[in-house]
Amino acid sequence: MACTGMEGVQRRRQLIAGLLAAVAAAASDWGYLAVIHSQNAQPPYPGVVPFVTGYVAAIAAASVVGMAFVVAGRLAAAKSVFLSAAAGSAALGFLAIFSIGVALLITAALLTVAAQTIPPIRRRRSWLWPVSGAFVAVAALIAGFVVVGTF
């Protein structure tokens, strides 16, 4: 089903913002690995690098999933996924501010733009899924660092 008019323009904006966020997350992941490999150092906690790269890859994947929800017309789910990924990206961006933090904060901003291009969801407790998704994203980040021994 082709979208025309204002709906088509809005859907293109949502998809472009989601795509830019996915590309930014993938570039952040690649940049992080490039920095780590250029330093030729052994990290004090060997599980940190695989965890961070996996977490950033999950942010990129969440952006792609959000785009799939947009294409399917499931805007409430797309908004929840975009905002959850933005929360995870922002949290890791603040923790990694001296390496890939700025790139992750840019990714979080792009994901927020993607979510904000979706019109308000007119449902009872429409805030519940995005907020709980953001909590899960940040909790997964903290749990991952606890498991690898950083916290």
C-alpha positions as CSV (number, residue, x, y, z in Angstrom):
1,M,0.0,0.0,0.0
2,A,1.6,3.2,-1.1
3,C,1.3,6.3,1.1
4,T,0.6,9.6,-0.6
5,G,0.3,13.1,0.6
6,M,1.1,14.1,4.1
7,E,1.0,10.6,5.4
8,G,3.7,9.6,2.9
9,V,5.9,12.5,3.8
10,Q,5.6,11.7,7.5
11,R,6.4,8.1,6.9
12,R,9.5,9.0,4.9
13,R,10.7,11.3,7.7
14,Q,10.2,8.5,10.2
15,L,12.1,6.0,8.0
16,I,14.9,8.5,7.2
17,A,15.4,9.3,10.9
18,G,15.4,5.6,11.8
19,L,17.8,4.8,9.0
20,L,20.2,7.6,10.0
21,A,20.1,6.3,13.6
22,A,20.9,2.8,12.5
23,V,23.8,4.0,10.4
24,A,25.1,6.2,13.2
25,A,24.9,3.3,15.7
26,A,26.7,1.0,13.2
27,A,29.4,3.7,12.6
28,S,29.8,4.1,16.4
29,D,30.3,0.4,16.7
30,W,32.8,0.3,14.0
31,G,34.6,3.4,15.4
32,Y,34.7,1.8,18.9
33,L,36.3,-1.4,17.5
34,A,38.8,0.7,15.4
35,V,39.8,2.7,18.5
36,I,40.2,-0.5,20.6
37,H,42.3,-2.3,18.0
38,S,44.5,0.8,17.3
39,Q,45.5,0.9,21.0
40,N,46.8,-2.7,21.0
41,A,46.1,-2.9,24.7
42,Q,44.6,-5.6,26.7
43,P,41.5,-4.3,28.5
44,P,41.4,-4.9,32.3
45,Y,38.0,-6.6,31.9
46,P,38.0,-8.8,28.8
47,G,34.3,-9.0,28.5
48,V,33.7,-5.2,28.2
49,V,34.6,-4.8,24.5
50,P,32.3,-7.7,23.3
51,F,29.5,-6.4,25.5
52,V,29.7,-2.8,24.4
53,T,29.9,-3.8,20.7
54,G,26.9,-6.1,21.2
55,Y,24.9,-3.5,23.0
56,V,25.6,-0.9,20.3
57,A,24.7,-3.5,17.6
58,A,21.4,-4.1,19.5
59,I,20.7,-0.3,19.3
60,A,21.3,-0.4,15.5
61,A,19.0,-3.5,15.3
62,A,16.3,-1.8,17.4
63,S,16.4,1.1,15.0
64,V,15.8,-1.3,12.1
65,V,13.0,-3.0,14.0
66,G,11.4,0.4,14.6
67,M,11.6,1.1,10.9
68,A,9.9,-2.2,10.2
69,F,7.1,-1.2,12.6
70,V,6.7,2.1,10.8
71,V,6.4,0.3,7.4
72,A,3.8,-2.1,9.0
73,G,1.8,0.9,10.3
74,R,2.4,-0.1,14.0
75,L,3.3,3.4,15.1
76,A,2.9,2.9,18.8
77,A,5.3,0.0,18.7
78,A,7.7,2.0,16.5
79,K,7.7,4.9,19.0
80,S,8.3,2.6,21.9
81,V,11.3,0.9,20.2
82,F,12.8,4.1,19.0
83,L,12.6,5.7,22.5
84,S,13.9,2.5,24.3
85,A,16.9,2.4,21.9
86,A,17.4,6.2,22.5
87,A,17.5,5.7,26.2
88,G,20.0,2.9,26.0
89,S,22.2,4.9,23.5
90,A,22.1,8.0,25.7
91,A,23.0,6.0,28.9
92,L,25.9,4.3,27.2
93,G,26.9,7.6,25.6
94,F,27.2,9.3,28.9
95,L,29.2,6.4,30.3
96,A,31.5,6.4,27.3
97,I,31.8,10.1,26.8
98,F,35.6,10.1,26.4
99,S,35.6,7.4,23.6
100,I,32.4,6.9,21.6
101,G,30.0,8.8,23.8
102,V,29.4,11.7,21.5
103,A,28.6,9.4,18.6
104,L,26.1,7.5,20.8
105,L,24.5,10.7,22.0
106,I,24.1,11.7,18.3
107,T,22.5,8.3,17.7
108,A,20.2,8.9,20.7
109,A,19.2,12.2,19.3
110,L,18.4,10.7,15.9
111,L,16.3,8.0,17.5
112,T,14.5,10.6,19.5
113,V,13.8,12.5,16.3
114,A,12.5,9.3,14.7
115,A,10.1,8.9,17.7
116,Q,9.0,12.5,17.7
117,T,8.0,12.3,14.0
118,I,5.4,9.8,15.0
119,P,2.2,11.6,16.0
120,P,1.0,11.3,19.6
121,I,-0.5,8.0,20.4
122,R,-4.1,8.5,21.7
123,R,-4.5,5.5,24.0
124,R,-4.9,5.0,27.7
125,R,-1.4,4.7,29.3
126,S,0.4,5.2,26.1
127,W,3.5,6.2,28.0
128,L,3.8,2.8,29.7
129,W,5.6,0.9,26.9
130,P,8.2,3.6,26.1
131,V,9.0,4.1,29.7
132,S,9.2,0.5,30.6
133,G,11.3,-0.1,27.4
134,A,13.7,2.6,28.5
135,F,14.0,1.1,31.9
136,V,14.8,-2.3,30.4
137,A,17.4,-0.8,28.0
138,V,19.2,0.9,30.9
139,A,18.8,-2.1,33.2
140,A,20.3,-4.3,30.5
141,L,23.3,-2.0,30.2
142,I,23.9,-2.0,34.0
143,A,23.4,-5.8,34.2
144,G,25.8,-6.3,31.3
145,F,28.5,-4.3,33.0
146,V,27.9,-6.1,36.3
147,V,28.2,-9.5,34.5
148,V,31.5,-8.5,32.9
149,G,32.8,-7.2,36.2
150,T,33.0,-3.4,35.6
151,F,30.5,-2.4,38.2
